Amino acid sequence: MGEGYLVYGAAGSGSTPVEATLTLLGEPYRVVERAVWQDAAAAAEMAKVNPLRQVPALVLPSNDSGAGELMTESAAILIHLADSHPGSGLSPAADSPMRPRFLRWMAYIAAQIYALYWVRDDITRLAADKAHETVLRERTAARISACWTMMELQAPPAGRFMLGEAISVLDLYLAVVSRWGPRRKGFYAAAPRLGEVARHVDADPRLTAFWAERFPFVEGWEG
Ligand SMILES: N[C@@H](CCC(=O)N[C@@H](CS)C(=O)NCC(=O)O)C(=O)O
Protein backbone atom coordinates (compact mmCIF):
# COMPACT_ATOMS: atom_id res chain seq x y z
CA MET A 1 0.00 0.00 0.00
CA GLY A 2 1.29 3.45 -0.90
CA GLU A 3 0.85 6.88 0.62
CA GLY A 4 -2.91 7.26 0.71
CA TYR A 5 -5.63 8.62 -1.55
CA LEU A 6 -5.28 11.64 -3.81
CA VAL A 7 -8.47 13.62 -4.47
CA TYR A 8 -8.79 16.18 -7.24
CA GLY A 9 -11.61 18.38 -6.04
CA ALA A 10 -12.93 21.73 -4.96
CA ALA A 11 -14.67 22.95 -1.84
CA GLY A 12 -18.42 22.42 -2.07
CA SER A 13 -18.16 20.46 -5.32
CA GLY A 14 -18.84 16.79 -6.06
CA SER A 15 -15.56 15.94 -4.38
CA THR A 16 -17.11 16.92 -1.04
CA PRO A 17 -18.94 13.62 -0.41
CA VAL A 18 -15.78 11.78 -1.44
CA GLU A 19 -13.68 13.76 1.04
CA ALA A 20 -16.38 13.30 3.72
CA THR A 21 -16.29 9.55 3.14
CA LEU A 22 -12.49 9.43 3.48
CA THR A 23 -12.85 11.48 6.67
CA LEU A 24 -15.35 9.02 8.15
CA LEU A 25 -13.13 6.13 7.10
CA GLY A 26 -10.13 7.73 8.78
CA GLU A 27 -8.11 7.18 5.62
CA PRO A 28 -5.18 9.50 4.85
CA TYR A 29 -5.84 11.63 1.77
CA ARG A 30 -4.60 14.73 0.07
CA VAL A 31 -6.70 17.18 -1.95
CA VAL A 32 -5.46 18.92 -5.08
CA GLU A 33 -7.74 21.93 -5.40
CA ARG A 34 -9.17 22.35 -8.90
CA ALA A 35 -12.11 24.78 -9.07
CA VAL A 36 -12.52 23.95 -12.74
CA TRP A 37 -15.72 25.89 -13.35
CA GLN A 38 -14.17 29.18 -12.07
CA ASP A 39 -10.63 29.01 -13.29
CA ALA A 40 -9.41 28.22 -16.82
CA ALA A 41 -5.91 27.33 -15.58
CA ALA A 42 -7.36 24.84 -13.10
CA ALA A 43 -9.47 23.33 -15.88
CA ALA A 44 -6.43 22.99 -18.14
CA GLU A 45 -4.51 21.26 -15.34
CA MET A 46 -7.48 19.00 -14.67
CA ALA A 47 -7.61 17.96 -18.33
CA LYS A 48 -4.25 16.24 -17.82
CA VAL A 49 -5.92 13.96 -15.28
CA ASN A 50 -9.49 13.73 -16.56
CA PRO A 51 -10.05 14.79 -20.18
CA LEU A 52 -13.61 15.81 -19.24
CA ARG A 53 -12.00 18.46 -16.98
CA GLN A 54 -14.26 17.47 -14.11
CA VAL A 55 -13.83 16.85 -10.44
CA PRO A 56 -13.98 14.65 -8.48
CA ALA A 57 -11.18 12.35 -9.56
CA LEU A 58 -9.58 9.96 -7.15
CA VAL A 59 -6.21 8.25 -7.40
CA LEU A 60 -6.25 5.08 -5.35
CA PRO A 61 -3.26 4.25 -3.18
CA SER A 62 -0.55 2.58 -5.24
CA ASN A 63 -0.13 -1.14 -4.81
CA ASP A 64 2.53 -3.72 -5.64
CA SER A 65 1.73 -3.55 -9.34
CA GLY A 66 2.52 0.17 -9.59
CA ALA A 67 0.67 3.48 -9.80
CA GLY A 68 -2.73 3.81 -8.23
CA GLU A 69 -5.83 3.43 -10.39
CA LEU A 70 -7.60 6.63 -11.39
CA MET A 71 -11.33 6.83 -10.75
CA THR A 72 -13.80 9.46 -11.94
CA GLU A 73 -17.60 9.49 -11.50
CA SER A 74 -18.67 10.38 -8.00
CA ALA A 75 -21.16 7.54 -7.51
CA ALA A 76 -18.62 4.91 -8.57
CA ILE A 77 -15.97 6.45 -6.30
CA LEU A 78 -18.31 6.50 -3.29
CA ILE A 79 -19.46 2.92 -3.83
CA HIS A 80 -15.88 1.76 -4.23
CA LEU A 81 -14.67 3.52 -1.08
CA ALA A 82 -17.54 2.12 0.99
CA ASP A 83 -17.29 -1.40 -0.42
CA SER A 84 -13.54 -1.58 0.04
CA HIS A 85 -14.06 -0.83 3.75
CA PRO A 86 -16.73 -3.40 4.60
CA GLY A 87 -16.41 -2.84 8.34
CA SER A 88 -17.41 0.81 7.93
CA GLY A 89 -21.09 0.13 7.29
CA LEU A 90 -21.05 2.91 4.67
CA SER A 91 -22.66 0.63 2.05
CA PRO A 92 -24.87 -2.45 2.37
CA ALA A 93 -23.13 -5.72 1.51
CA ALA A 94 -23.75 -7.34 -1.88
CA ASP A 95 -26.17 -9.85 -0.33
CA SER A 96 -28.03 -7.30 1.81
CA PRO A 97 -31.71 -6.73 0.97
CA MET A 98 -30.86 -2.99 0.96
CA ARG A 99 -28.23 -3.37 -1.76
CA PRO A 100 -30.57 -2.93 -4.78
CA ARG A 101 -32.09 0.18 -3.22
CA PHE A 102 -28.65 1.56 -2.47
CA LEU A 103 -27.41 1.04 -6.04
CA ARG A 104 -30.60 2.39 -7.58
CA TRP A 105 -30.47 5.71 -5.74
CA MET A 106 -26.72 6.18 -6.05
CA ALA A 107 -27.09 5.89 -9.83
CA TYR A 108 -30.22 8.06 -9.77
CA ILE A 109 -28.56 10.98 -7.99
CA ALA A 110 -25.64 10.83 -10.42
CA ALA A 111 -27.60 10.41 -13.63
CA GLN A 112 -30.88 12.23 -13.04
CA ILE A 113 -29.79 15.09 -10.79
CA TYR A 114 -26.01 15.70 -10.73
CA ALA A 115 -25.82 15.50 -14.54
CA LEU A 116 -28.05 18.59 -14.83
CA TYR A 117 -25.32 20.70 -13.27
CA TRP A 118 -23.31 20.36 -16.44
CA VAL A 119 -25.90 22.75 -17.84
CA ARG A 120 -26.52 24.86 -14.73
CA ASP A 121 -22.84 25.49 -13.92
CA ASP A 122 -22.32 27.12 -17.32
CA ILE A 123 -25.71 27.81 -18.78
CA THR A 124 -24.16 29.17 -22.00
CA ARG A 125 -23.25 25.60 -22.90
CA LEU A 126 -26.83 25.16 -24.08
CA ALA A 127 -28.43 28.60 -23.93
CA ALA A 128 -28.38 30.57 -27.17
CA ASP A 129 -29.17 33.94 -25.55
CA LYS A 130 -30.08 35.63 -22.26
CA ALA A 131 -33.79 34.76 -22.45
CA HIS A 132 -32.89 31.17 -23.13
CA GLU A 133 -30.58 31.19 -20.09
CA THR A 134 -33.48 32.15 -17.83
CA VAL A 135 -35.68 29.41 -19.25
CA LEU A 136 -32.98 26.78 -18.87
CA ARG A 137 -32.27 27.83 -15.28
CA GLU A 138 -35.94 27.61 -14.37
CA ARG A 139 -36.56 24.33 -16.15
CA THR A 140 -33.50 22.55 -14.79
CA ALA A 141 -34.41 23.75 -11.27
CA ALA A 142 -37.94 22.38 -11.73
CA ARG A 143 -36.57 19.09 -13.00
CA ILE A 144 -34.18 18.76 -10.05
CA SER A 145 -37.02 19.42 -7.58
CA ALA A 146 -39.28 16.93 -9.37
CA CYS A 147 -36.53 14.29 -9.21
CA TRP A 148 -36.13 14.78 -5.45
CA THR A 149 -39.89 14.49 -4.99
CA MET A 150 -39.98 11.31 -7.04
CA MET A 151 -37.12 9.87 -5.00
CA GLU A 152 -38.91 10.62 -1.74
CA LEU A 153 -42.13 8.99 -2.96
CA GLN A 154 -40.33 5.90 -4.25
CA ALA A 155 -37.80 5.56 -1.43
CA PRO A 156 -38.96 7.07 1.83
CA PRO A 157 -36.09 6.92 4.34
CA ALA A 158 -35.95 3.60 6.21
CA GLY A 159 -34.90 5.35 9.44
CA ARG A 160 -32.88 8.40 10.33
CA PHE A 161 -30.93 7.75 7.14
CA MET A 162 -31.96 6.47 3.71
CA LEU A 163 -31.24 2.82 4.42
CA GLY A 164 -31.95 2.70 8.16
CA GLU A 165 -30.28 3.95 11.31
CA ALA A 166 -26.72 3.93 9.97
CA ILE A 167 -25.27 6.59 7.69
CA SER A 168 -24.14 5.41 4.24
CA VAL A 169 -22.45 7.08 1.30
CA LEU A 170 -25.93 7.51 -0.20
CA ASP A 171 -26.75 9.92 2.64
CA LEU A 172 -23.50 11.82 2.17
CA TYR A 173 -24.16 12.11 -1.57
CA LEU A 174 -27.72 13.34 -1.02
CA ALA A 175 -26.67 15.84 1.65
CA VAL A 176 -24.11 17.51 -0.63
CA VAL A 177 -25.98 17.48 -3.96
CA SER A 178 -29.11 18.89 -2.25
CA ARG A 179 -27.09 21.99 -1.28
CA TRP A 180 -26.63 23.06 -4.89
CA GLY A 181 -29.21 25.24 -6.67
CA PRO A 182 -32.16 25.41 -6.04
CA ARG A 183 -30.43 24.76 -2.72
CA ARG A 184 -31.72 23.38 0.53
CA LYS A 185 -34.87 25.47 0.85
CA GLY A 186 -36.02 24.18 -2.52
CA PHE A 187 -34.99 20.67 -1.55
CA TYR A 188 -36.86 20.74 1.80
CA ALA A 189 -39.99 21.88 -0.04
CA ALA A 190 -39.64 19.19 -2.73
CA ALA A 191 -38.76 16.31 -0.41
CA PRO A 192 -39.25 17.04 3.31
CA ARG A 193 -38.42 13.50 4.48
CA LEU A 194 -35.19 13.46 2.48
CA GLY A 195 -34.60 16.86 4.04
CA GLU A 196 -34.64 15.25 7.48
CA VAL A 197 -31.99 12.78 6.32
CA ALA A 198 -29.82 15.63 5.05
CA ARG A 199 -30.15 17.42 8.41
CA HIS A 200 -28.96 14.29 10.22
CA VAL A 201 -25.92 14.18 7.94
CA ASP A 202 -25.24 17.90 8.50
CA ALA A 203 -25.34 17.29 12.26
CA ASP A 204 -23.01 14.27 12.39
CA PRO A 205 -20.40 15.37 14.95
CA ARG A 206 -17.67 13.40 13.20
CA LEU A 207 -18.01 15.77 10.25
CA THR A 208 -18.39 19.13 12.01
CA ALA A 209 -14.81 20.23 11.36
CA PHE A 210 -14.92 18.82 7.85
CA TRP A 211 -18.04 20.80 6.83
CA ALA A 212 -16.58 23.95 8.37
CA GLU A 213 -13.53 23.61 6.16
CA ARG A 214 -14.97 22.23 2.91
CA PHE A 215 -18.64 23.32 2.72
CA PRO A 216 -19.39 25.70 5.58
CA PHE A 217 -22.90 26.44 6.80
CA VAL A 218 -22.50 30.17 6.36
CA GLU A 219 -25.27 32.77 6.77
CA GLY A 220 -28.00 32.11 4.20
CA TRP A 221 -26.55 28.78 3.08
CA GLU A 222 -29.97 27.14 2.72
CA GLY A 223 -30.98 29.55 -0.03
N1 LIG B 1 -20.53 12.62 -13.69
C1 LIG B 1 -19.53 13.33 -12.90
C2 LIG B 1 -19.88 14.80 -12.90
C3 LIG B 1 -18.79 15.63 -12.27
C4 LIG B 1 -19.05 17.12 -12.40
O1 LIG B 1 -19.93 17.58 -13.13
N2 LIG B 1 -18.25 17.89 -11.65
C5 LIG B 1 -18.34 19.32 -11.70
C6 LIG B 1 -18.03 19.93 -10.34
S1 LIG B 1 -19.24 19.50 -9.12
C7 LIG B 1 -17.31 19.82 -12.67
O2 LIG B 1 -16.17 19.42 -12.59
N3 LIG B 1 -17.74 20.66 -13.62
C8 LIG B 1 -16.89 21.20 -14.61
C9 LIG B 1 -17.33 20.84 -16.00
O3 LIG B 1 -18.20 19.95 -16.19
O4 LIG B 1 -16.81 21.43 -16.93
C10 LIG B 1 -19.47 12.76 -11.48
O5 LIG B 1 -20.50 12.24 -11.01
O6 LIG B 1 -18.41 12.80 -10.87
The ligand as a Gaussian input file, in Angstrom:
#p B3LYP/6-31G(d) Opt

LIG

0 1
 N      -20.527000      12.619000     -13.693000
 C      -19.534000      13.327000     -12.899000
 C      -19.884000      14.803000     -12.902000
 C      -18.794000      15.633000     -12.266000
 C      -19.045000      17.121000     -12.401000
 O      -19.932000      17.579000     -13.131000
 N      -18.253000      17.886000     -11.647000
 C      -18.343000      19.320000     -11.696000
 C      -18.026000      19.930000     -10.341000
 S      -19.244000      19.505000      -9.123000
 C      -17.313000      19.816000     -12.667000
 O      -16.167000      19.416000     -12.595000
 N      -17.738000      20.663000     -13.618000
 C      -16.890000      21.200000     -14.608000
 C      -17.329000      20.839000     -16.004000
 O      -18.196000      19.954000     -16.189000
 O      -16.808000      21.435000     -16.935000
 C      -19.471000      12.760000     -11.485000
 O      -20.495000      12.240000     -11.013000
 O      -18.413000      12.796000     -10.867000

